Amino acid sequence: MGEDDYAGRFAIEHAHYTEDIPFWRAAAARAGSPVLDLGAASGRVALPLARDGAEVWAVDRSLAMLDQLRMRLGDEPSDVRSRVRTIEADLRELRLGRRFPLVIVAMNTLQVLLRPEEREAAFHAVRDHLAPGGEFVFDVALPDVADIEETLGVVRPGRGYLTPDGTRTMVHSAWYESYDRATATLAFAARIEERAAGEPGVDRTRRHVVHLYSRDEIARLLDVAGLRAHDAWGDFRGAPLDGDSERQVYRCMAGDEVTR
């Protein structure tokens, strides 16, 4: 499946993932706008923020994804459309010429950066675009290396859910394919089973390669970029970040403003 086809299905295949939306809405309400949404894809987060009244600069390196966002904006009221600016750019080489009170990177997007120099470049780019007193908020998975290595190839079944229009059922499952401890690089696959009444079922498999960040690596990257973690949570509801957490959620500021 090509990039255009995948972008066209992205919103449908991720429609079930909404647990983080209240968190991003609260961040925008607290920090103000404009919001710089890095890795915005087809607007999963940008659209709810714009509906709330925030101006959003939606950045993605995929033109196909941004085309989908612009199509979705066509179904929104004019005031919402006017608040979203789409920008084709790579977060590793970002040069927008302005700073923002809030920079967000949602849904594990930072994990697509596989090389150390890419990760450092991305964190520096965020710092360069952060306004005085501004916040950098992001989430990534917290790896359980032992669990990954013990369950390679084991299919993890997911729940079924209805698409927003109520016409189809989607069932997700996933499995780990390989893990490199030296580089913390994980290859995994996700299967999406799509079923609609009276139609043949369609199964699609997506394969991904991602980097898994340890807490120590996050601390180092923030330090090198001149950033500090103001808050760190284990989920989007504010649970402590500890050894039982499956996720890392950070609220960061410039290093000289972290005591604010």
Secondary structure, 3 states (H helix, E strand, C coil): CCHHHHHHHHHHHCCCCCCCHHHHHHHHHHHCCCEEEECCCCCCCHHHHHHCCCCEEEEECCHHHHHHHHHHHCCCCHHHHHCEEEEECCHHHCCCCCCEEEEEECCCHHHHCCCHHHHHHHHHHHHHCEEEEEEEEEEEECCCHHHHHHCCCCCEEEEEEECCCCCEEEEEEEEEEEEECCCCEEEEEEEEEEEECCCCCEEEEEEEEEECCCHHHHHHHHHHCCEEEEEEECCCCCCECCCCCCEEEEEEEEHHHCCC
